[in-house]
Amino acid sequence: MMFILLFFLLPVMIIFYFQAQKYKHATKLHPPGPRGLPFIGILHQFNVRSPHTYLRRLSNKYGPVMSLKLGLRPVVVISSADAVKEIMKSHDAIFSSRPLLVSLQRLTYNGLDVAFSPYNQVWREMRKISTIHLFGAKQVQSSQPIFKDEVRKMMAKIARDASSSTVVNLSETMLSLSNNSICRVAFGKTYGDEGYGKNRFFDLLREMQSLLGGFFVEDYLPWFRWVDRLLGMNKKLGKNFHDMDSFYEELIEEHMDPNRPKSMEGDIVDILLRIKENGTTSFELTLDHIKALLMNIIAGGSDTVSAALVWAMAALVKKPLLMKKLQAEIRQLAGEKDLIDEKDIEKLPYLRAVVKESLRLYPPAPLLIPRETTKKCSVNGYEIEGGSTVYVNAWAIARDPAMWENEDEFLPERFLESGLDPRGQTPELIPFGFGRRRCPGIGMATAEMELTLANVVGKFDWELPVGMKEEDIDFEVLPGITMHKKNALCLLPKLVIA
């Protein structure tokens, strides 16, 4: 009788068991987060002007692995080094795709690039091209003369301003420097009057970057894509894509001309065209692939470096004793040298500590470029669904009081004895990303930043404009993928006579 009873009850018990496990799994393992409203989630509350600070406040409440809904898009926010460490160790491939966002898809020729494309075989080949041929150690070394030449030109202009007691807009100056440098490395030429001022390239770049950081309703509520058309966003995107495409076409035609300038030999466009002609890739490399890569180089190579340099200078001017300490190190080594070079920088540990600390507090992309999971996995005990958009809050991780002492203070000394490096190997400091999606241009960006900062700080004293005090220096940011200082950094240079 008991056997018969168990025979009939067993299926019911099995069903109950699996239902209970399913309920337990759903309630216990799903990352916590704000509930939001039906259909729109927390889209109505999301702070698009400063998303990294807004998401940090939410993560302080819900935890370092948090879930939320932006419209119909499921989002996971990672805000701790421990979670990043687990992803790096066990799930890097799963977290290595990209969400299909309207502006990114259009400007990258439907994901033919290396920065924003989904994780697939073509992306792996494009990454290989970037890592080996465009941003490898050999290419970084061959770019050094260009960096030095552009820094020398910038220093001459600053010296002229110093002789006439003219205040320098460092935000514009650093953007011009990085634009000129990346244009010469990538295209073999610059644009405008030494690039110091507005020109066609500058205007196209600004418009493209505003679109990359812009808000498209279609990304979150596909049925309301008509709103983007109504607001003119689609028209702006289409125009910028057309203008940038024409710009790339001109560059390619110039490089294919047998009578091209000698400066174009061996630049990035030239390298890519040779790879295309030789057919050495596992797929057919088209001109659209090359254009998509150029888009990455233009957006990442100029914008991020200039922003990082401005933040570093703002932090140093805010802390004059640290500025003096850095100047003493540089000037003691450099002596009467006209220009500090890459060999000198190897002997400047405090300079490198300043660069690391600046990148910690002010990462160029505070929310790393969003990722997308390729399948379900578990992080910090929470289940992450496949197809989730993932924001890694590098800014919050670098200011986590559990990981950093005096986390909001600019203290370069913390890196003098530390083995931490911002190249994506240590989860506490990831301004350039990590894993497969780490920025391939780290070496080039760091070299340019160190060279520029060493010369600007070593050769000049910097004072605040008349009537301005150190406490007046603000650290407000502009909206966008790259974190730019909202108000331009304007300082008065004083040439130091050795």
N, C-alpha and C positions, 0 to 999 in steps of 0.2 A: 504493500500500500504506500509506504514511504517512498519507494523507488518510483512508483507511478506518479506521485505528487511532485517529486523532484524533476521527473521527465517533462512535466507540463510547465513547471515554474522556471526551469533552466533558461529557456529562450527569453522569458520576461526579465530574468535577473541579468542576462547578458546585455539586453537592450538598455536596461536601467543603468548598468555599469558604464557602458560607452556614452550614454547621454550625460551621466554625471561627470565623466572625464572630459567630455566636450565642454560642458558648462564651466568646470574648473579651469580648463585650458583657456577658455575665452575670457573669464573674469580675472584670472590671476596673472596670465602671461602677456596680455596685451598691454603695451606701454600706456601709462596714464597720460592724461592731458585734458585741456578744456573741452567741455561738451559741445559748445557751439549751437547754432541753429540748424534746423532741417534745411537741406539743399545748399545753403551758403556756408555752413560751418562757422569759422571765425573770420571770414573774409571781410566782414563789416568792421571788425576791430583791428585788423592787421595794420601795423605801422610800416608803410612802405618807405618812409623817409629814413628810418633808422631801425631796420628789421633785426639787426644783431643785438641791440640793446633791449628791444621789445621781447625777443625770444629768450634772452637771458633772464629777464624778469619772470617769464612763464616757467622756465626751467628751474628757477629757484623754488618755485611752488610745487611743480609736478615731478621734478627729478631730471637727471642728466640724459635719460633716454625718454623722450616725450613724443606723443602722437597728437595730431590735430588734423582738422579738415580745412582746406582752403577751397571753398566751393565743392566740386566733386573730386578734387585731388587729395588723396591720402598722403599726409606728410609726416615724416619722422625727423625729430631734431636731436642731434647728438651734441652734448655740451660737456663732456668729461674726457680726460686723457685716458682713463681706464677703458671707456667704451671704444675710443679710437684704437687703443692698443689691441683690443680683442678683434676689431675689424681688420687691422693690419695683419694680425697673426693668423686668423682663421677664415675670414670672409672677404678678403680684398677683391677677388674676382666678382663676387656677388654684388658688391657695392661699386662696381666700376663702370656702370652704364650711365647714360644721361637721359633726363626727361625730354620729351619732344615739345619744346616751347616755341611759340610762333616766331619771335624775332630771331632766335638762334638758328632755327631751321632755315629761314629765308636768307640770312646773311652768310650762312655757311654752305649754301648750295645744297640744301637738304642733307646736312650732316656729313659732308665730305672732308671735314677738317680733323684736327687732332684734339682740340680743347673741348668741343661741345658735342661731338658725334656719339652715337650709341656704341656700346662695346661689341665689336664684331671683328671679323678677319681683316676687313679693309682698314679699320681703325688701328689694329695692331701693326699693319704695314706702314701706315702713316706715322705712327708713333716711332717706329724703327727709323724711318727717314729723318724725323726731327732729332732724335737722340744721337744718331751716328753722324749724319751729314750736316745738320744745321746748327746744333748747339753742343756738339762734343767738345772735348778739351782742345782739340786742334783748332776748331773754329773760334772758340773763345780767345785763344792765343792770337790768332790772326786778326781778331777784331780790336785788340788792344791799341794798335797805332791809331785807329779811327777814334776810339774813345779818348785817347790822349790829345789828339788834334782838336776834337770838339771841346774838350775841357779847356784847352789852351785858349781857344777863341772866346769861350765864355768868360774866362778869367780876365782877358784883355778888355772885354766890355765892362765887367765889374770894376776893373781898375780905372777906366775912364769915368765911370759914375762916382767912384770914390774920390777922384781928383777934383770933381766939381760938386762934392757933397750932395749927390743925388741919391734919393732913396730908391732901393732896388726892389722890384716886385719879384720875390724869389719863386712864387708859385708859377708865374709866367716864364721866368728864366729857366727853371728846372724842366718845365714841360717842353720848352724850345730845345734845350740840351738833349733830352731823351728822344724827342722827335727827330732831331738832326742825326743823332747817333744811330737810331734804328733804321732810318731811311738810307743812310750810307751803307750800313751792314747789309740791309735787305735789297736795296735798289741801286746802290752805287751813286746816289745823288741826293741833294737836299732840295728844299723848296723855299722860294722867297728870299728875302735879304738876310742871308745867314739863318733863316728860320726864326729870327727874333721878331715876332709880330704875326699878325694873322695872314694866312695864305690859304690856297685851295685845300691842301692836304690837312691843315689844321682844322678848317671848317668841316670837312668830311669826317674827320676823326671825332670831333665833338658831337656831331649829329649821330654818328654810329654808336658812340658810347651811351648817349642818352636813350637810344632805342634798346640797346642791350639791357639796360637797367630799367626800362620802361614797363608799365603795367598793361597787359593785354587781357581783357575779360575772357577771351576765348581759351586762354590757358587754364582757366578755373571753372568756367561755365560755358562749355562749347555751344550750347543752344542760344547763347546771347552774343555770338560773335558779331552780330549786326551793330552792337554798341561800339565796337572798335572802328567800324566803318563810319558810324555817325560822328564819333569824336575825331575822326581824321587820322587815327593811328595807322591804319592800313596804308593810307596814301603816303604818309611820311616814311613808313618802312619801305614801300615800293620805290619811292623816289631815291632814298638813300642807297638801296640795293642797286638801282640802275646807275647812279652816280659812281658808286664804288666799283661796279663792274667795268664801267668805262675807264676808270683810273687804272685798274688792273690790266685791262686790254692795252692801254698805252704803254705801261711798263713792259709788258711782254713783247710788244712790237719793237720797242726801243732795244731790248736785249737781243732780239733776233736779227737786228740790223748789223750787217758785217762791218759797218763804219761806226759802230757804237763807241762811246768813250771808254778808255782803258779802265776807268774806275769801276765799270760794271763787270769786269772779268773776276769771277770767283765770288761774287756776292750771292745772296740767297736765291734770287730769281734765276741767276745763271746756273747755280747748282741744280735747282729743281728742273730746269729745262733740259739739262744734260742727262739727268736721271730719266726723264720722260723719253728722250731721244734714244738712250741706250737700252730701254726696255728691261731694266734690271729688277723691277718689282714683280710680285706674284700676281698682280692684276694690272689692267691698263690704266696708267696714270694719265689723267686728262688735264686739260687746262683748267677745268672747274676745280679739280683737286688742288691745283697750284694756287688758284685764286682763294680758295677756302683757307689754305695754310697761310697765305699772305694776310688774310683778315685776322687770324689768330696773332700773327707776329706784330701787326700794326696795333691791335687793341691791347695786347699784353705787354709788348716790348716798350712802348712809350708811356702809356698811362700809369702802369703800376710803379715803374721806377721813379717817375717824377713825383708821384704821391708820396712814396716812401722817403724820398729825399727831403721833401717839405716838412713832413712830420718829424724827421730827425733833427732838422734845423730848429723847428719850433720848440722841441723838447730841450735842446741844448741852450737856446736863448732863455728859456724859462728857468734853467738851472745854471747860472753863470759860473759857479765854481767848477761844475763838471766840464763846461766849455773850456775853461782855463786849463784844466787837467789834460784834456784832449789836445789842446793847442801846444802845451808844453811838450807832450810826447812827440807830436809831429815835428815841431820846430827844432827840437834837439836832434832828431835824426836827419831832417832835411837840410839844415844849415842854409846855405845860399843857393841851393838848387832851384832852377827855374820852375821845374815841375816835378811833383812827387809821382813816382811810377809804381807799377805792380810789384817790383822787387822790393821797394821800400815798404809797401803795405804789409808784406810778410813779416816785417819787424815791428809792426804797430799793433800790439795786442789790445790796447785800450780802444783804438779805433774800431777794431772788429767787435769788441764787446758793445760799443755804442750802437753799431749797426744791428747786432742781434737784439739788443734791448729795445731799440726803436721798432724793429719788426715784430717783437713780442707785443708791445703795447698798441701798435698801430699797423696791423697787418693790412697790406694793400687790398685784399679781398676778405673782409671780416667774416662773411659767410662764404665759405668756399663755393665754387661753382656747384650748383645742385647736382646730386647723383641720383641714380635710380637703381633699385635692387632688381636683380634678374630672377630671383626665386626666393622662397621663404627661408628664413634663418633665425637664429636666436642670438641676441646681444644683451649682455648683463642680465640674463635670465628672462628677457622679454622677447616675444615672438614678433619678428618684422615680416610683414607680408611682401611677397614678390610684387613688383610694380609700384612700390612706394617711392615717392620723391623724398630724398634725404638731404637735409641741410646740416652741415657740420659747422658749428659755430666756433671757428678758430679764435675769434676775438674773446669769447667767453672762456674758452679753455685756457688761454694765455693769461687770464686774470682770475683764475680759480684760486681762492684763498687756501684750499686744501693742498695745492701744488706749489704755490708761490708765496714767499714771505713779502709783506708790504706790496701786495700784488698790483696796486694802482700807482705805485711810485716808479719814476724813471731812475733806475739804479743799474748802470752798466756793470758795476763791480760784481754783480751776481754771476756774470759770465766769465770772469777772469779765471776762476778755478773750476768752472762747470764744463762738462763734456757735451752739454746740450748744443745742438746745431739746428738752424732753421731749414735744413735741406730735406726734411720729410722723414727722417729716420727715428726721431724721438716724438712720441705722441703729444707731449706737453707743448711743443713749439712747431706749428705746421702752417706758417704763413704762405707757403708755396704748395700746400696740399701734401698728399702722401700716397704711397703705393703706386699702382699702375697709372693713376690719374695725377700724379705729381707733375708740376710744371716742368717741361724739359728745358726751359730757359733759365733755370736757377743759377747756374754758373755764370752766365753772361750778365744777368741782372745784378748779382752780388758784386761781380768785378766792377761794373759801371758805378754802382752805388758807393763802393769803398773808394774808388779812384776820385770820384767827384767830391765826396765829403772830405777826404784828406786834403785836397787842394783848396777848397772853399774855406774850410776852417783854419788850415795852416797858414794861408797867405793873407788872410784878412781878419781883422777884429770886426765884430758885428754889434751895432748899437740899435736901440729902439728909436723910432722917429720921435721928434720933440713932442713932449706932452704925454707920451705913452709910457706906462710902467709894466714891469714883468707880469703883474697880476692881470693886466689887460689882455694878455695873449690868450685867445680862446682856442678851444679844441672841438668846436662844432663841426659836423660833417655834412657833406652834400649827399643826397640820395644817389644810388647807383651801385653797380657791381663792385667798382673800385671805390675805396674810401678816400675821397679828397677832402682837404680842409675847406670848410664852407667859405671863410673869409681869407682873402689872399694874405700871405705872409710877406710883409714889407719891412725891410731893415736897411739901416745905413751902414755901408761898408767903410772900413778904414784900412788902407793898405799898410801892411807891416813892412818896415824897412829893415832888412837883416843886417 
